[in-house]
Amino acid sequence: MKGSTYKNYDELPLMLNAENVKDILGISISSAYELMKEKGFPSVRIGNRIVVPKEEFRAWISAQVNK
């Protein structure tokens, strides 16, 4: 499995798409789309696109670790 191409948080784009989420978490693209549609995941629908604000994504990850 291919790892993330990002070396640190600052390299992430302001808004993450499913491909970014896939790469960061090391999951499949279909799993990334499923996750982005889950209640409680910080995604935003803009037209037909689903994006995730990078700051909210980071907070979501922290919340998952602290459960």
Protein Blocks (a to p, Z undefined) as FASTA:
>chain_A
ZZdfbfbfklpcfbdcfklmmmmnopafklmmmmmmpghiacddehjbccddfklmmmmm
mmmmmZZ
